[in-house]
Amino acid sequence: MSNEAARMRSVTLYAAGSLRRAFGGLLPLFEQAHATRVDALFGPAGLLRQRIEAGEGANVFASANMEHPRRLFEVGVFDEPICFARNEICAVVRRDLAIDTAGLINAMLDPGLVLATSTPVADPSGDYAQAVFEHVDRIRPGMGRMLAAKAHLLLGGGFVSDVPAGRSPGSWLIETGQADIVLGYRSGTLGLDHSGPCAVVALPGNCAVTATYGLAVARAGGDAGRALAAFLIGEQAGAVLLANGFLASDGTSASHDI
């Protein structure tokens, strides 16, 4: 490490794994503009929240839901979280199955097809999948519970993941023969080959779920933590999030005040 780097102040960011790609291009810009090194840890937001509760010193927490940072606010260690982005829940499916939105729920229920999700509680993506199943249960009583029981929890159960860096988790599970249908974030499908073995299918409107991303600063986060939070909810970051498949927090703009 150079003397200059050693003199830089630092800030610690804990962020949902689904933000890795977008933040990977943003954090160096912040470091350069603020002469502040960002020590970033990406992973399932539920597990990150547990590590913070156990005493690990994150200055800023960017979660794939509002519940985890809100819990840290309620126990008095973080400021109240704000929504800074949203993400659509969709399905990645085997293209040869020719599944469309109208037939998606029946395909998910097909006992011959493997349905995969992330792990509830540990990873908000898994919680959102459960919300999809609850929607299904309201329109087709009992079917949502069947889906919840059928789903294989193949993602988000720990910090060590078999998914290769830079790969879409859903397409990787399908291409390696572990699943036929995978529920996850629309942002995670960015870059999929439109003629490849996997297709992206939107959920039916009556089963649609939108993920809400929350950002909070530790009460002891200091000026560096607040500067990083302000940067991550600013116009530049908002544009990068939109370009990486996220939705703006209000549907039109990803810019906020803090």
N, C-alpha and C positions, 0 to 999 in steps of 0.2 A: 504494500500500500504506500502511495506517495505521501510526502509530508503534507501536501495540500489536501489530499483525501482524508488524512488523519485529523486535520483541523476542522473538517466539515462537521456541522451539527448533524444529528440523525433523528429519524422519526420511524416508528414501527407501525406498519400497516398489516392488519389481518383482513383478508378479503376472500370472498367466495371464489371457488375454483372456476366458475363460469365467467369470472371477470378477468381471468389471467391474460387472455389474448388482447383485450382492449386496454387493460392497464399496462401491459407489457410495452406498449408504444407510448403511453402517457407518462409513466413515472420518470423516465430519463429526462423528459422535458421539464418536469417539476424540479428534479435534482439540479439541472443546469440553471434554471431561472432563480432558484432559491438557495443555491449553494448548500443543499441539504440532502444527505443520503437517505434513501428510503429502504428500510429493511422490511421486505414484504414476505408474508407467509400466506400462501393460497391453499384452500382446502374446503371441505364441507363446512358450511357456516355453523351448523349445530355443534360440531366438534370444536370449531374455533371458539365459539361462545363458552363451551365447557372449559377450555384451556384458559380463557380470560378469567372465568370464575375461580379457577384454581390458583390464580395469582400471576399469570404471565402478563407482561407489561405492554399491551398494545396501546398505541396512542389513538389510532383510528380503526374503526371496524366497519367494513363494507359487507353487508350481508345480503343474501338472496331472498330474504324476507324481512318483514318489520319486527317480527316477534322476538327474534334473538337479541337485536340491539335494544329493543324496548325492555326486555328483561334486565339487561345491564343498567338501563336507566332507572328502572324501578328499585333496584337494590342500591342505587346511589353512586355507582362508579363511572357511569357515562352520562353525557348530556342526552336530552331527548332526541331520538333519531328523526331524520327526515327521509322521505322517499326521493331518490335521485334518478331512478330508472325503472323500467318495467321490461318484462320478457314474456313472450307468448309460449305456452305449453303446446307442444305438437307431438306428432308421432313420426318416427323414422321406421320405415317398413321395407321388407324385401320387395324390390321392384317387380319381380316375376309373379308375385301374388296379385298384382293389379288391384290393389286396395285403394279406394277413394274415400272421401269424407263420409259419404252416405253409407258405406259399408264398413267403416272402421270399427264401430262398436261390435258388430257381429264377428268381425275378424278377431278382435281382442278376446271375445268369448269362445272362439273356436278351440276345443280341447286339443286339437292337433298342432296348434301354433303356440310358440313360447313367447309370452309377454314379459318384458323386463322393465323395471323402474329403478330409480335410486332408492336409498334406504331412508324411510321416514325417521324423523327426530334428528338423526345425524346430519341429514342433508335436506334442505328445503325442497329440492326437486322431488324427493320422495313424498314429502307432505303434499305438494301440489298434485302429484299423481293420485294420492288418496282422495283429494278434493274432486278430481275428475271422476273417480269411482263413486263418490257420494252423489254427484250430479246424475250419473247413470242410474243409481239406485232410486232416485226420485222419479225418473221417467219410466224405468223398467224395474219395479220392486224386486229386490233379491239379486238382480244381476250385478249391481255394483259390489255387493259383498262377495259374490263369486269372483269378480275380477281381483279384489283385494287379496283373496285367499290364493288365487292362481298366480299372481305376479311374482316373478323371481327378482329378488333384490340384489342386483348384480353390480350396482355402482354406489359410490358415496358412503361406504361403510367404514372407511378408514382413510388415513392420509397416504398410505401406500396403495397406488393404483396400477393395474396392469395395462391400462389404456396408454398407448405410446403418446409421447408429447406431440401436440399439434394435431392429433387425430380427433375426429368427432366420436364421442363415446358411443352414440347410438349406432353409427355405421360400423364402428370397429366390432361391436358385439355381434352385429348381423354378419359381417364379412368373415368373422372367425367361427361362425356357426353356433354361437351361444344363445341367440335370440332371433325371432322373426319380426317382432314389433317392439319398439322401445319408446317409452314416453320420456320427454325431456324438453330442454329449452330450445326455442327457435334459434337463438344465437349460436348454439352448438352445432347447427347444421351448415353454418357458413362455409362456403368453399366445396360443398359436396358436388361431385360430378353428376350433372343432370342426366347423363346417359349411363351412369354406373349402376352397380347392383342394388343401391338403396334409393328410396324416394321419400320425400317429406310430405306428410299428409296432415292437413289442418283438422282439428277436432270439430265435431258438429257444434253449431252455435249453442245448443242447450246444454252442452257439456264443456264448453270452453272455460279455460282458467288462465288468468294472467298473473304472472309472478310480480311481486312488488319488492323492489330492492331498497333497503334502508341503510343509511350511513350515520354514524354517531362518533363523537369525539370523547375521549376519556376526560373525566373531570381534571385529571392531572396531565392532560395531553400537551399542555403548554402551547406556546406560540407556533412551534413547528407543526404540531398536530392540527391546529386550527387553520394554518396556511395550507396544509395538504388537503384538508376537508374542503376548504373554499375552492381549491383548484379542481378537485374531483367533481364538484357540482357546478363548475363554471361552463361557459359556452364551448371552450375548446374541448373539454372532456365530453360534453354532451354530444358534440359532433362526432367524436371518435366512437362513442357508444352506439350512436345511430348507425354509423358505418359498419359496426360489428354485429348488427342484427338485433340490437336492443330497441325498445320503444322508449320514447321520452316519458318522463314521469307524469306529464299532463296530457300526453297524446300529441302535442304539437311542439314542445320545446323542452330541452334538457337543461335549461339554465335556471339557477336558483340563487337566492341570497342566503347567507348564513350569519 
